[in-house]
């Protein structure tokens, strides 16, 4: 073998969905076909590679090669953790990508001299990375990390206090349990409303509701027109003679008939009719002029 055959060059390959750099080394140093290894052989090779990884300098091609081989050997751990979240809306490829980041972090921190198997050490790190991904990306409205973590703390505190108190805990009890102010508790509860968003096309819970929310929004409320007319009428009514205002009040507020109004004011029903018609015509003319 020539010296050029033993020199290290870098070629690109892929682990799952995550690209990384793999150095081409002499054939004597290449790992066997990882797909053909048994579980026992994979664990034994992993132990050897972890010991070798500790003797290499981080950032060198040799370090990257050994670490990437460890990633390939243990990628099944990522798929095992990712399948727990397959019901989520995010694509499985994205979940595996994030889980692979957690696997790399676990490889970097693992000490082979500790009396613990790597899968036992790595799974919490992989799962935690995936959960952090959902925590940061699954909110319907983006809120600060502080409020995201406060929501989780409140949820745990509510569950614990409900079991002990056999009722929903109060704001003061949550405040005392978490060692925060009541204002912070309220802020965290308000932030929790941003975690999910309802669809405008979702069916209404109430059977009496008319279709989804989207069909009940944006309709023309005729009462708005009545408010506009009322505001426009106020100055016009104020300009009427006092007797005309009294007749309008008795007719449309007191709901009296013209005969009853005449008896109230000591005038005939015919006179009330003329005064009422004149007042209404004046108001109508004033409204038309304003429009």
C-alpha positions as CSV (number, residue, x, y, z in Angstrom):
1,X,0.0,0.0,0.0
2,X,1.4,3.4,-1.0
3,X,1.6,6.3,1.3
4,X,-1.2,8.0,-0.8
5,X,-3.5,5.1,0.0
6,X,-3.0,5.6,3.7
7,X,-3.5,9.4,3.6
8,X,-6.8,10.7,5.0
9,X,-9.3,12.4,2.7
10,X,-12.8,13.5,3.5
11,X,-15.9,12.4,1.8
12,X,-19.6,13.2,2.6
13,X,-22.0,10.5,3.7
14,X,-25.4,10.5,5.5
15,X,-26.6,9.1,8.8
16,X,-30.4,8.9,8.6
17,X,-31.2,12.4,7.5
18,X,-28.2,14.1,9.0
19,X,-25.2,14.7,6.7
20,X,-21.7,14.4,8.2
21,X,-18.1,14.1,7.2
22,X,-16.5,10.7,7.1
23,X,-12.8,10.3,6.4
24,X,-11.5,7.7,4.0
25,X,-8.8,5.7,5.8
26,X,-6.8,2.7,5.1
27,X,-8.8,-0.5,4.6
28,X,-7.3,-2.0,7.7
29,X,-9.1,0.7,9.8
30,X,-12.5,0.6,8.1
31,X,-15.3,-0.7,10.3
32,X,-17.1,-3.9,9.1
33,X,-20.5,-3.6,7.4
34,X,-22.6,-2.3,10.3
35,X,-25.8,-3.6,9.0
36,X,-24.6,-7.2,9.2
37,X,-23.5,-7.0,12.9
38,X,-25.5,-8.7,15.6
39,X,-26.7,-6.8,18.7
40,X,-23.8,-8.3,20.7
41,X,-21.2,-7.5,18.1
42,X,-22.6,-3.9,17.8
43,X,-22.3,-3.4,21.6
44,X,-18.8,-4.9,21.7
45,X,-17.7,-2.7,18.8
46,X,-19.3,0.4,20.5
47,X,-17.3,-0.2,23.6
48,X,-14.0,-0.4,21.6
49,X,-14.9,2.7,19.7
50,X,-15.8,4.7,22.8
51,X,-12.4,3.8,24.3
52,X,-10.7,4.8,21.1
53,X,-12.7,8.1,21.0
54,X,-11.4,9.2,24.3
55,X,-7.8,8.9,23.0
56,X,-8.5,11.1,20.0
57,X,-8.5,14.9,19.7
58,X,-11.9,16.4,19.0
59,X,-12.1,18.1,15.6
60,X,-9.7,15.7,13.9
61,X,-10.8,13.5,11.0
62,X,-10.1,10.4,13.0
63,X,-12.3,11.7,15.9
64,X,-15.2,12.5,13.4
65,X,-14.9,9.1,11.8
66,X,-15.1,7.1,15.1
67,X,-17.9,9.2,16.4
68,X,-19.9,8.9,13.2
69,X,-19.4,5.2,13.3
70,X,-20.8,5.2,16.8
71,X,-23.8,7.2,15.5
72,X,-24.5,4.6,12.9
73,X,-24.1,1.7,15.3
74,X,-26.6,3.3,17.8
75,X,-29.0,5.0,15.3
76,X,-31.7,2.4,16.3
77,X,-31.9,4.1,19.7
78,X,-33.1,7.3,17.9
79,X,-35.7,5.4,15.9
80,X,-36.9,3.7,19.1
81,X,-37.3,7.1,20.9
82,X,-38.8,8.8,17.8
83,X,-41.6,6.2,17.5
84,X,-43.0,7.4,20.8
85,X,-43.9,10.6,19.0
86,X,-45.2,9.3,15.7
87,X,-48.7,10.6,16.5
88,X,-47.4,14.2,16.3
89,X,-48.0,16.3,13.2
90,X,-44.3,16.8,12.5
91,X,-42.7,14.5,9.9
92,X,-40.8,11.5,11.3
93,X,-37.7,12.6,9.4
94,X,-37.6,15.8,11.4
95,X,-38.0,13.9,14.7
96,X,-35.2,11.5,13.8
97,X,-33.0,14.4,12.8
98,X,-33.5,16.0,16.2
99,X,-33.0,12.7,17.9
100,X,-29.7,12.2,16.1
101,X,-28.5,15.5,17.6
102,X,-29.4,14.1,21.0
103,X,-27.5,10.9,20.2
104,X,-24.4,12.8,19.2
105,X,-24.6,14.8,22.5
106,X,-24.8,11.5,24.4
107,X,-21.8,10.1,22.6
108,X,-19.8,13.2,23.4
109,X,-20.6,12.9,27.1
110,X,-20.5,9.2,27.6
111,X,-17.7,7.8,29.8
112,X,-17.1,4.1,28.9
113,X,-15.4,3.5,32.3
114,X,-18.7,4.1,34.1
115,X,-20.7,1.0,34.9
116,X,-23.6,1.8,32.7
117,X,-24.6,0.6,29.3
118,X,-24.6,3.3,26.6
119,X,-28.3,2.7,25.6
120,X,-29.4,3.4,29.2
121,X,-27.3,6.5,29.2
122,X,-28.3,7.8,25.8
123,X,-32.1,7.3,25.7
124,X,-32.9,10.1,28.2
125,X,-30.7,12.5,26.3
126,X,-32.3,11.6,22.9
127,X,-35.8,11.8,24.3
128,X,-35.1,15.1,26.0
129,X,-33.8,16.6,22.8
130,X,-37.0,15.5,20.9
131,X,-39.2,16.9,23.7
132,X,-37.3,20.2,23.7
133,X,-37.9,20.3,19.9
134,X,-41.7,20.0,20.4
135,X,-41.6,22.4,23.3
136,X,-40.0,25.1,21.2
137,X,-41.8,24.5,17.9
138,X,-45.3,23.2,18.8
139,X,-46.7,26.4,20.4
140,X,-49.4,28.0,18.3
141,X,-48.1,31.4,19.4
142,X,-44.4,31.9,20.1
143,X,-43.8,32.8,23.7
144,X,-40.5,33.3,25.6
145,X,-38.7,30.2,26.9
146,X,-39.3,31.4,30.5
147,X,-43.1,31.2,30.0
148,X,-42.8,27.8,28.2
149,X,-41.0,26.4,31.2
150,X,-43.4,28.1,33.6
151,X,-46.3,26.4,31.9
152,X,-44.7,23.0,32.4
153,X,-44.0,23.8,36.1
154,X,-47.6,24.9,36.6
155,X,-49.0,21.7,35.0
156,X,-46.9,19.5,37.3
157,X,-47.9,21.6,40.3
158,X,-51.6,21.4,39.4
159,X,-51.5,17.6,39.1
160,X,-49.7,17.2,42.4
161,X,-51.9,19.6,44.3
162,X,-55.1,18.2,42.8
163,X,-54.2,14.7,44.2
164,X,-53.5,16.1,47.6
165,X,-56.4,18.6,47.9
166,X,-59.0,16.6,45.8
167,X,-59.9,19.9,44.1
168,X,-58.5,22.5,41.7
169,X,-55.7,24.5,43.4
170,X,-56.1,28.2,43.8
171,X,-53.7,30.8,42.5
172,X,-52.3,31.4,46.0
173,X,-51.7,27.7,46.5
174,X,-49.8,27.4,43.2
175,X,-47.8,30.5,44.1
176,X,-46.8,29.0,47.4
177,X,-45.9,25.6,45.9
178,X,-43.7,27.1,43.1
179,X,-42.2,29.9,45.2
180,X,-43.4,32.6,42.7
181,X,-45.8,35.5,42.9
182,X,-49.5,35.2,42.1
183,X,-49.0,37.5,39.2
184,X,-46.4,35.1,37.7
185,X,-48.9,32.2,38.1
186,X,-51.6,34.2,36.2
187,X,-49.0,35.1,33.5
188,X,-48.1,31.4,33.1
189,X,-51.7,30.3,32.9
190,X,-52.4,33.0,30.3
191,X,-49.3,31.9,28.3
192,X,-50.6,28.3,28.3
193,X,-53.6,29.4,26.2
194,X,-51.1,30.1,23.4
195,X,-50.0,26.4,23.3
196,X,-52.8,25.3,21.0
197,X,-55.1,27.2,18.6
198,X,-58.6,26.2,17.6
199,X,-59.6,25.8,14.0
200,X,-62.2,28.1,12.6
201,X,-63.6,25.0,10.7
202,X,-63.8,22.8,13.8
203,X,-67.3,21.6,14.7
204,X,-68.8,23.5,17.6
205,X,-69.2,21.7,21.0
206,X,-72.8,22.8,21.4
207,X,-75.4,21.0,19.5
208,X,-77.4,24.2,19.2
209,X,-74.6,26.1,17.5
210,X,-75.0,26.7,13.8
211,X,-72.0,25.0,12.2
212,X,-68.3,25.7,12.7
213,X,-67.1,29.0,14.1
214,X,-66.1,30.3,10.6
215,X,-69.8,30.4,9.7
216,X,-70.7,32.4,12.8
217,X,-68.0,35.1,12.3
218,X,-68.2,38.1,10.1
219,X,-72.0,38.3,9.7
220,X,-73.7,41.7,9.6
221,X,-75.1,42.7,12.9
222,X,-78.2,44.8,12.3
223,X,-78.0,46.3,15.8
224,X,-75.0,48.3,14.7
225,X,-77.2,50.2,12.3
226,X,-79.6,50.9,15.1
227,X,-76.8,52.3,17.2
228,X,-75.8,54.6,14.4
229,X,-79.4,55.8,13.9
230,X,-79.8,56.3,17.6
231,X,-76.7,58.5,17.8
232,X,-77.9,60.5,14.8
233,X,-81.4,61.0,16.2
234,X,-80.2,62.3,19.6
235,X,-79.4,65.9,18.4
236,X,-82.5,65.9,16.1
237,X,-84.8,64.9,18.9
238,X,-83.3,67.6,21.2
239,X,-84.3,70.2,18.6
240,X,-88.0,69.3,18.7
241,X,-90.5,71.2,20.8
242,X,-91.0,69.8,24.2
243,X,-94.6,68.6,23.5
244,X,-93.3,66.6,20.4
245,X,-90.6,65.0,22.5
246,X,-93.2,64.1,25.2
247,X,-95.4,62.5,22.5
248,X,-92.5,60.5,21.1
249,X,-91.5,59.3,24.5
250,X,-95.1,58.2,25.4
251,X,-95.6,56.5,22.1
252,X,-92.3,54.7,21.6
253,X,-91.0,54.3,25.2
254,X,-94.2,54.2,27.2
255,X,-95.9,52.2,24.3
256,X,-99.2,54.2,24.7
257,X,-101.8,54.5,22.0
258,X,-102.6,57.8,20.4
259,X,-105.9,57.9,22.4
260,X,-104.1,57.3,25.7
261,X,-101.5,60.0,24.8
262,X,-104.3,62.4,24.0
263,X,-106.0,61.7,27.4
264,X,-102.6,62.2,29.1
265,X,-101.9,65.6,27.4
266,X,-105.6,66.8,27.3
267,X,-105.7,66.9,23.5
268,X,-107.6,64.9,20.9
269,X,-106.4,61.7,19.3
270,X,-106.5,63.4,15.9
271,X,-104.2,66.2,17.2
272,X,-101.8,63.7,18.6
273,X,-101.7,61.9,15.2
274,X,-100.9,65.2,13.4
275,X,-98.2,66.1,15.9
276,X,-96.7,62.7,15.8
277,X,-96.6,62.5,12.0
278,X,-95.0,66.0,11.9
279,X,-92.3,65.0,14.4
280,X,-91.5,61.8,12.6
281,X,-91.3,63.6,9.2
282,X,-88.9,66.2,10.8
283,X,-86.7,63.4,12.1
284,X,-86.7,61.5,8.8
285,X,-85.8,64.7,6.9
286,X,-82.9,65.3,9.3
287,X,-81.6,61.8,9.0
288,X,-81.7,61.9,5.2
289,X,-79.8,65.2,5.3
290,X,-77.1,63.7,7.5
291,X,-76.6,60.7,5.3
